Amino acid sequence: AAILATAWLYHHLNDKSRTSTSSPDDHEASDNDAGEGTVLSKRTKSDDIIHREIDIITPNTNDTTTAATNKNTGQPVAVVVKEEEEVVIERILSRGTVTIAYCSTTGTCGGFAKKLHRELLDRIAGDPLPSSSKRRVQLIRVNEVDWWDELVNNEDESNGTDNKNKNGSDAASSSPVLLFVLPTWTDGTLPPDSQILLESLNEISTDWRVASEPLRSSDPSTQLKVGAFGMGSSAYDKVTVGKPAKDAFSTLVGKLGARPLVSKTAAKNGGGRGDGKKSKSLMVGDDEVGDAAVVFDKWMNGVVFSIFTTEGVGVGGNKVITGKGKGGKVNNAKKQPKPKKEEEEEKCGDGKEETNCACKSSDNQKGASDNTGCCSNNEEAASDNAGCCSNNSQKSADEENSMTDSLSEEEEDDDYDSEGEDIIDVEDMGNVISKQSSSKKSKEPQEMVTPKQAKALKKEGYKLIGTHSAVKLCRWTKHQLRGRGGCYKHTHYGITSYQCMEATPSLACANKCVFCWRHHKNPVGREWRWKTDDPKMIVEAAVNTHVDMIKETRGIPGIQMDRWQEAHTVRHCALSLVGEPIMYPQINELLGELHERKISTFLVTNGQHPKAIEDLVPITQLYVSVDASTPESLEAVDRPLFRDAWDRLKSSLSCLKRKGQRTVARLTVVKGWNSDEIGGYARLIALGHCSLVEVKGVTFCGKSDASNLNMSNTPWHHEVVNFTKILLEELNAIREEGGDDPLPEYDLACEHKHSCSVLLARVDQFAVPDPENPSKRKWKTWIDYDRFQELA
């Protein structure tokens, strides 16, 4: 049968010019005679023929989705290639649809959104209802949606679809749900590629052509319900943490007529943590506090509980609310009479009833912004919770409360009662921020590194010292121990790489650079607020730990024992491991301890602490990182915590001119990010009259959720050389301009090809005539370390 089927298939394909349709059974029967490039086809609904060619997958493949195998021989045979189904995004306002909209820069919000998506799918899969009655869940990025079209043009309603979904089921009468998972970018905005969301919401809410509260509906099956989770870091700004999520939520609920998703029942029963704290429709996670995942889980549990709380109609048309919690219990959400005292508290600040208040009434929603003082007179309470539901002022806090409280009397008959506990309130939001505030009020400073951060750093090979310091063995140390080449500092400055210790007294940093090869496992902060370890202890423990790591290399093939023995004596210390070493309050004492041990010091700072640079004692070589040539590119590349980062960088460079020691401006070239505006780099270097200028191509250290860099952003060495030559021309142009304080002359001095590094040096400090050829220069950039120790 197989032979006959094969012969028929071969004849049929030739007669029909290799354009016939075939079924999986035909292919399974055709076994070994199917050759490479067999033409496969599929008939569409319109009976048109589609032609495709594919390669047969090799016999050892395990991919059963793209190739079938003969049951007897195990050989691969041709398969039908089906048309890929186009992913259709349901309309956000479609009944029974749950839309999770997110954007992500470091991957955190993306991971949270996918976790929520999986949780909802798992709950739907375990629901005993027929598939036609189940909700539909979709995960989208906010920049994939035309928000004007989605929120203003309700096609389902205009087409008269009533309570029918696309499959004709009348069970999809559940209200649509929109969930946001949003990060916080610079100045409390969304990332540049996702700002269309807030822009569109703001335009819709202020456009005179759009009816007031276009999303408000008397039909529960069409009323959009909204939840939002914001992610941010109070290390940047306490006020703007989660601001995009707050703005999106308050605009949709307060101005466009959507309703908060999490009901009072869900708030009490959906927290899922047993800590007595309620879930909310809007919650914010603070990366600086470190428990954002816990806050997200609480928010997610409340959201999931609310989504799977179904409405049924009881006897006499009375609504009955049933919630399917994790324990399978049914929760009765019937409203109870409120105490008189609570009733009085529900009134607005002017003593009017809720329905008569301008900031509460749905008929006067447009005037809400003009009556922001109506709902709260407690200015102190609002300011204390500015990081949670309010912005910089009492006005914004009251606006947000008035927006989220905007529910009419008619809606009070629904599963949302008028107590307001299902809505966002200033006092009850911000559990995480309040924890942080209370910890800051404590007189006892906390340790810098959390257990989670410590675990991540140790996994990457860091040896932690005390509460805020670390050492790590550099690969160039191991490289030179085996008789191979040294690092660029050996080439440029004559250090012995196998006697160099890479360390830091501060794991915290004030920047979150996109090219950071530490993948942001370390803490961040603008100022020192942690416990402070003794500098002598740090140096002693760091040296001992480094020597222990050297001892562990003895078994590495190729180790030269004479170098291995010498490596037990540390001669150099690169204070550039991770973080910002100059933040350490006792940095001068630590440097003194290193110099006492005859250890040279190479300290790298990101230029965000000019006062600390001014106060720094003389060291072997002081670096300032110059990662951008314009304020805009500095914000994009370094992602600094300081708002005045550009001014701080310029002040730091100006300090170098007055230091009276070897200074270096270090440029890290990230292709496509900061490789333009080379003239701007020259102007920055001119501020400090730096002794040396290092130009280094960025090192790609693998994929990181903290940035989207890849190998295409790593320049080739010849590109770094060309960049440096153009920079030299720009420096010469500035020098030719003259002035009261002319720029010294620079020239190309050295290169280290393996590190994609090129060195510019001042002619007046490092160049001498070549004895063999006086017309040429000879560079003396190497350091006399013994002489430095005498002077230090």
HUPEZI-V307999 format. One record per residue. N is the residue number from 0. RES is the residue in one small letter. OMEGA is omega in whole degrees, 0 to 359 (* if undefined). BURIAL is 1 if it has 24 or more other C-alpha atoms within 12 Angstrom, else 0. Layout:
<<N	RES	OMEGA	BURIAL> <N	RES	OMEGA	BURIAL>>
This chain:
<<0	a	180	0> <1	a	180	0> <2	i	180	0> <3	l	180	0> <4	a	179	0> <5	t	179	1> <6	a	179	0> <7	w	181	0> <8	l	180	1> <9	y	180	1> <10	h	183	0> <11	h	179	0> <12	l	179	0> <13	n	182	0> <14	d	183	0> <15	k	180	0> <16	s	174	0> <17	r	182	1> <18	t	183	1> <19	s	174	1> <20	t	179	1> <21	s	182	1> <22	s	177	0> <23	p	179	1> <24	d	178	0> <25	d	182	1> <26	h	181	1> <27	e	181	1> <28	a	188	1> <29	s	185	1> <30	d	198	1> <31	n	185	1> <32	d	178	1> <33	a	183	1> <34	g	179	1> <35	e	177	0> <36	g	179	0> <37	t	181	1> <38	v	179	1> <39	l	183	1> <40	s	179	1> <41	k	180	1> <42	r	180	0> <43	t	181	0> <44	k	181	0> <45	s	179	0> <46	d	173	0> <47	d	181	0> <48	i	177	0> <49	i	181	0> <50	h	175	1> <51	r	173	0> <52	e	177	0> <53	i	174	0> <54	d	177	0> <55	i	182	1> <56	i	184	1> <57	t	187	0> <58	p	186	0> <59	n	181	0> <60	t	177	0> <61	n	184	0> <62	d	182	0> <63	t	182	0> <64	t	183	0> <65	t	180	0> <66	a	175	1> <67	a	180	1> <68	t	176	1> <69	n	185	1> <70	k	183	0> <71	n	186	0> <72	t	182	0> <73	g	180	0> <74	q	180	1> <75	p	177	1> <76	v	181	1> <77	a	179	1> <78	v	176	1> <79	v	175	1> <80	v	183	1> <81	k	175	0> <82	e	177	0> <83	e	180	0> <84	e	179	0> <85	e	179	0> <86	v	182	0> <87	v	177	0> <88	i	177	0> <89	e	175	1> <90	r	184	1> <91	i	182	1> <92	l	178	1> <93	s	180	1> <94	r	176	1> <95	g	182	1> <96	t	174	1> <97	v	182	1> <98	t	175	1> <99	i	181	1> <100	a	184	1> <101	y	165	1> <102	c	187	1> <103	s	177	1> <104	t	180	1> <105	t	179	1> <106	g	183	0> <107	t	180	1> <108	c	176	1> <109	g	178	1> <110	g	178	1> <111	f	182	1> <112	a	179	1> <113	k	177	1> <114	k	177	1> <115	l	179	1> <116	h	179	1> <117	r	180	0> <118	e	179	1> <119	l	179	1> <120	l	179	1> <121	d	179	0> <122	r	179	1> <123	i	180	1> <124	a	180	0> <125	g	180	0> <126	d	182	0> <127	p	181	0> <128	l	175	0> <129	p	186	0> <130	s	181	0> <131	s	182	0> <132	s	184	1> <133	k	177	1> <134	r	175	1> <135	r	183	1> <136	v	178	1> <137	q	181	1> <138	l	184	1> <139	i	171	1> <140	r	185	1> <141	v	180	1> <142	n	176	0> <143	e	189	0> <144	v	169	1> <145	d	188	1> <146	w	175	1> <147	w	183	1> <148	d	184	0> <149	e	188	1> <150	l	183	1> <151	v	183	1> <152	n	179	0> <153	n	184	1> <154	e	181	0> <155	d	182	1> <156	e	183	1> <157	s	180	0> <158	n	177	0> <159	g	182	0> <160	t	180	0> <161	d	182	0> <162	n	181	1> <163	k	172	1> <164	n	185	1> <165	k	180	0> <166	n	178	0> <167	g	181	0> <168	s	177	0> <169	d	182	0> <170	a	182	1> <171	a	181	1> <172	s	177	1> <173	s	184	1> <174	s	177	1> <175	p	182	1> <176	v	177	1> <177	l	182	1> <178	l	180	1> <179	f	169	1> <180	v	193	1> <181	l	175	1> <182	p	176	1> <183	t	180	1> <184	w	183	1> <185	t	177	1> <186	d	175	1> <187	g	178	1> <188	t	172	1> <189	l	175	1> <190	p	186	1> <191	p	183	0> <192	d	183	0> <193	s	183	1> <194	q	179	1> <195	i	181	1> <196	l	183	1> <197	l	177	1> <198	e	181	1> <199	s	179	1> <200	l	179	1> <201	n	180	1> <202	e	180	0> <203	i	183	1> <204	s	182	1> <205	t	182	0> <206	d	183	0> <207	w	181	0> <208	r	181	0> <209	v	181	0> <210	a	179	0> <211	s	180	1> <212	e	184	1> <213	p	182	1> <214	l	180	1> <215	r	183	1> <216	s	176	1> <217	s	178	0> <218	d	182	0> <219	p	183	1> <220	s	179	1> <221	t	181	1> <222	q	179	1> <223	l	176	1> <224	k	192	1> <225	v	169	1> <226	g	182	1> <227	a	173	1> <228	f	180	1> <229	g	180	1> <230	m	178	1> <231	g	180	1> <232	s	179	1> <233	s	175	1> <234	a	176	1> <235	y	182	1> <236	d	181	1> <237	k	186	1> <238	v	188	1> <239	t	180	1> <240	v	179	1> <241	g	184	1> <242	k	179	1> <243	p	178	1> <244	a	178	1> <245	k	181	1> <246	d	180	1> <247	a	181	1> <248	f	183	1> <249	s	178	1> <250	t	181	1> <251	l	183	1> <252	v	187	1> <253	g	185	1> <254	k	185	1> <255	l	171	1> <256	g	173	1> <257	a	181	1> <258	r	176	1> <259	p	185	1> <260	l	190	1> <261	v	180	1> <262	s	179	1> <263	k	180	1> <264	t	180	1> <265	a	180	1> <266	a	182	1> <267	k	187	1> <268	n	184	1> <269	g	180	1> <270	g	173	1> <271	g	184	1> <272	r	179	0> <273	g	181	0> <274	d	177	0> <275	g	182	0> <276	k	189	1> <277	k	169	1> <278	s	181	1> <279	k	175	1> <280	s	179	1> <281	l	176	1> <282	m	186	1> <283	v	175	1> <284	g	182	1> <285	d	181	1> <286	d	180	1> <287	e	178	1> <288	v	175	1> <289	g	180	1> <290	d	180	1> <291	a	180	1> <292	a	178	1> <293	v	179	1> <294	v	179	1> <295	f	179	1> <296	d	178	1> <297	k	179	1> <298	w	182	1> <299	m	180	1> <300	n	177	1> <301	g	179	1> <302	v	181	1> <303	v	178	1> <304	f	181	1> <305	s	181	1> <306	i	183	1> <307	f	168	1> <308	t	188	1> <309	t	178	1> <310	e	174	1> <311	g	180	0> <312	v	182	0> <313	g	182	0> <314	v	179	0> <315	g	178	0> <316	g	179	0> <317	n	180	0> <318	k	176	0> <319	v	181	0> <320	i	177	1> <321	t	180	1> <322	g	177	1> <323	k	179	1> <324	g	182	1> <325	k	180	0> <326	g	179	0> <327	g	181	0> <328	k	177	0> <329	v	183	0> <330	n	179	1> <331	n	182	0> <332	a	179	1> <333	k	185	0> <334	k	176	0> <335	q	178	0> <336	p	182	0> <337	k	174	0> <338	p	183	0> <339	k	182	0> <340	k	180	0> <341	e	179	0> <342	e	180	0> <343	e	181	0> <344	e	181	0> <345	e	181	1> <346	k	181	1> <347	c	185	1> <348	g	181	1> <349	d	177	0> <350	g	181	0> <351	k	176	0> <352	e	186	0> <353	e	185	1> <354	t	179	1> <355	n	183	0> <356	c	184	1> <357	a	183	1> <358	c	181	1> <359	k	188	1> <360	s	178	1> <361	s	180	1> <362	d	183	0> <363	n	184	1> <364	q	182	1> <365	k	180	1> <366	g	184	0> <367	a	183	1> <368	s	180	1> <369	d	183	0> <370	n	187	1> <371	t	180	1> <372	g	189	1> <373	c	190	1> <374	c	182	1> <375	s	175	1> <376	n	184	0> <377	n	183	0> <378	e	182	0> <379	e	180	0> <380	a	180	0> <381	a	182	1> <382	s	180	1> <383	d	182	1> <384	n	185	1> <385	a	181	1> <386	g	187	1> <387	c	186	1> <388	c	181	1> <389	s	178	1> <390	n	186	1> <391	n	190	1> <392	s	176	0> <393	q	181	1> <394	k	182	1> <395	s	178	1> <396	a	181	1> <397	d	177	1> <398	e	183	1> <399	e	178	1> <400	n	182	1> <401	s	179	1> <402	m	185	1> <403	t	178	1> <404	d	188	1> <405	s	177	1> <406	l	183	1> <407	s	180	1> <408	e	181	0> <409	e	182	0> <410	e	180	1> <411	e	176	0> <412	d	181	0> <413	d	182	1> <414	d	174	1> <415	y	177	1> <416	d	188	1> <417	s	180	1> <418	e	177	1> <419	g	182	1> <420	e	177	1> <421	d	184	1> <422	i	180	1> <423	i	174	1> <424	d	187	1> <425	v	186	1> <426	e	188	1> <427	d	178	1> <428	m	173	1> <429	g	177	1> <430	n	182	1> <431	v	182	1> <432	i	179	1> <433	s	176	1> <434	k	182	0> <435	q	181	1> <436	s	180	0> <437	s	179	0> <438	s	180	0> <439	k	178	0> <440	k	180	0> <441	s	181	0> <442	k	183	0> <443	e	179	0> <444	p	182	0> <445	q	174	0> <446	e	185	1> <447	m	190	1> <448	v	175	1> <449	t	178	1> <450	p	179	0> <451	k	178	0> <452	q	179	1> <453	a	179	1> <454	k	180	0> <455	a	180	0> <456	l	179	1> <457	k	179	0> <458	k	180	0> <459	e	174	0> <460	g	179	0> <461	y	173	1> <462	k	185	1> <463	l	180	1> <464	i	180	1> <465	g	184	1> <466	t	184	1> <467	h	183	1> <468	s	181	1> <469	a	171	1> <470	v	177	1> <471	k	181	1> <472	l	181	1> <473	c	180	1> <474	r	179	0> <475	w	175	1> <476	t	178	1> <477	k	180	1> <478	h	183	1> <479	q	174	1> <480	l	180	1> <481	r	177	1> <482	g	181	0> <483	r	186	0> <484	g	178	1> <485	g	182	1> <486	c	182	1> <487	y	178	1> <488	k	173	1> <489	h	181	1> <490	t	185	1> <491	h	192	1> <492	y	173	1> <493	g	177	1> <494	i	173	1> <495	t	190	1> <496	s	183	1> <497	y	174	1> <498	q	182	1> <499	c	178	1> <500	m	178	1> <501	e	187	1> <502	a	173	1> <503	t	173	1> <504	p	180	1> <505	s	177	1> <506	l	181	1> <507	a	181	1> <508	c	179	1> <509	a	178	1> <510	n	172	1> <511	k	187	1> <512	c	181	1> <513	v	183	1> <514	f	182	1> <515	c	183	1> <516	w	175	1> <517	r	175	1> <518	h	172	1> <519	h	173	1> <520	k	184	1> <521	n	180	1> <522	p	175	1> <523	v	178	1> <524	g	180	1> <525	r	181	1> <526	e	182	1> <527	w	181	1> <528	r	185	1> <529	w	173	1> <530	k	183	0> <531	t	179	1> <532	d	179	1> <533	d	183	1> <534	p	179	1> <535	k	177	1> <536	m	181	0> <537	i	182	1> <538	v	182	1> <539	e	180	1> <540	a	180	1> <541	a	180	1> <542	v	180	1> <543	n	179	0> <544	t	178	1> <545	h	180	1> <546	v	176	1> <547	d	178	0> <548	m	176	1> <549	i	180	1> <550	k	181	1> <551	e	181	0> <552	t	185	1> <553	r	183	0> <554	g	180	0> <555	i	180	0> <556	p	176	0> <557	g	180	0> <558	i	176	1> <559	q	190	0> <560	m	179	0> <561	d	177	0> <562	r	180	1> <563	w	178	1> <564	q	179	0> <565	e	183	0> <566	a	177	1> <567	h	176	1> <568	t	181	1> <569	v	180	1> <570	r	185	1> <571	h	177	1> <572	c	176	1> <573	a	179	1> <574	l	184	1> <575	s	187	1> <576	l	180	1> <577	v	178	1> <578	g	182	1> <579	e	185	1> <580	p	185	1> <581	i	176	1> <582	m	182	1> <583	y	187	1> <584	p	183	1> <585	q	183	1> <586	i	180	1> <587	n	177	1> <588	e	179	1> <589	l	178	1> <590	l	177	1> <591	g	177	1> <592	e	178	1> <593	l	180	1> <594	h	176	1> <595	e	180	0> <596	r	180	1> <597	k	179	1> <598	i	178	1> <599	s	187	1> <600	t	175	1> <601	f	185	1> <602	l	180	1> <603	v	177	1> <604	t	181	1> <605	n	174	1> <606	g	180	1> <607	q	180	1> <608	h	184	1> <609	p	180	1> <610	k	179	0> <611	a	177	1> <612	i	180	1> <613	e	184	1> <614	d	185	0> <615	l	176	1> <616	v	178	1> <617	p	178	1> <618	i	183	1> <619	t	180	1> <620	q	183	1> <621	l	181	1> <622	y	166	1> <623	v	180	1> <624	s	177	1> <625	v	189	1> <626	d	182	1> <627	a	183	1> <628	s	178	1> <629	t	178	1> <630	p	182	1> <631	e	180	0> <632	s	176	1> <633	l	178	1> <634	e	183	1> <635	a	186	1> <636	v	184	1> <637	d	182	1> <638	r	186	1> <639	p	176	1> <640	l	181	1> <641	f	176	1> <642	r	180	1> <643	d	185	0> <644	a	182	1> <645	w	179	1> <646	d	178	0> <647	r	178	1> <648	l	180	1> <649	k	178	1> <650	s	179	1> <651	s	179	1> <652	l	178	1> <653	s	178	1> <654	c	184	1> <655	l	182	1> <656	k	184	1> <657	r	186	0> <658	k	179	1> <659	g	179	0> <660	q	179	1> <661	r	180	1> <662	t	184	1> <663	v	168	1> <664	a	185	1> <665	r	180	1> <666	l	174	1> <667	t	186	1> <668	v	176	1> <669	v	185	1> <670	k	180	1> <671	g	181	0> <672	w	185	1> <673	n	184	1> <674	s	177	1> <675	d	177	0> <676	e	183	1> <677	i	177	1> <678	g	177	1> <679	g	176	1> <680	y	180	1> <681	a	179	1> <682	r	177	1> <683	l	179	1> <684	i	181	1> <685	a	179	1> <686	l	186	1> <687	g	184	1> <688	h	187	1> <689	c	178	1> <690	s	185	1> <691	l	175	1> <692	v	177	1> <693	e	175	1> <694	v	187	1> <695	k	174	1> <696	g	181	1> <697	v	177	1> <698	t	178	1> <699	f	185	1> <700	c	178	0> <701	g	182	0> <702	k	178	0> <703	s	175	0> <704	d	184	1> <705	a	179	1> <706	s	180	1> <707	n	178	1> <708	l	174	1> <709	n	184	0> <710	m	180	0> <711	s	179	0> <712	n	179	1> <713	t	181	1> <714	p	172	1> <715	w	183	1> <716	h	180	1> <717	h	176	0> <718	e	176	1> <719	v	178	1> <720	v	179	1> <721	n	177	1> <722	f	182	1> <723	t	179	1> <724	k	177	1> <725	i	177	1> <726	l	179	1> <727	l	177	1> <728	e	179	1> <729	e	178	1> <730	l	178	1> <731	n	179	1> <732	a	178	0> <733	i	180	1> <734	r	181	0> <735	e	178	0> <736	e	177	0> <737	g	182	0> <738	g	182	0> <739	d	181	0> <740	d	186	0> <741	p	179	0> <742	l	178	1> <743	p	181	1> <744	e	176	1> <745	y	175	1> <746	d	178	1> <747	l	185	1> <748	a	191	1> <749	c	175	1> <750	e	174	1> <751	h	191	1> <752	k	182	1> <753	h	180	0> <754	s	184	1> <755	c	185	1> <756	s	178	1> <757	v	184	1> <758	l	168	1> <759	l	181	1> <760	a	177	1> <761	r	182	1> <762	v	185	1> <763	d	183	0> <764	q	191	1> <765	f	184	1> <766	a	174	1> <767	v	178	0> <768	p	178	0> <769	d	182	0> <770	p	181	0> <771	e	180	0> <772	n	185	0> <773	p	180	0> <774	s	180	0> <775	k	180	0> <776	r	173	0> <777	k	187	0> <778	w	177	1> <779	k	181	1> <780	t	179	1> <781	w	186	1> <782	i	171	1> <783	d	188	0> <784	y	178	1> <785	d	179	0> <786	r	178	0> <787	f	181	0> <788	q	176	0> <789	e	181	0> <790	l	181	0> <791	a	*	0>>
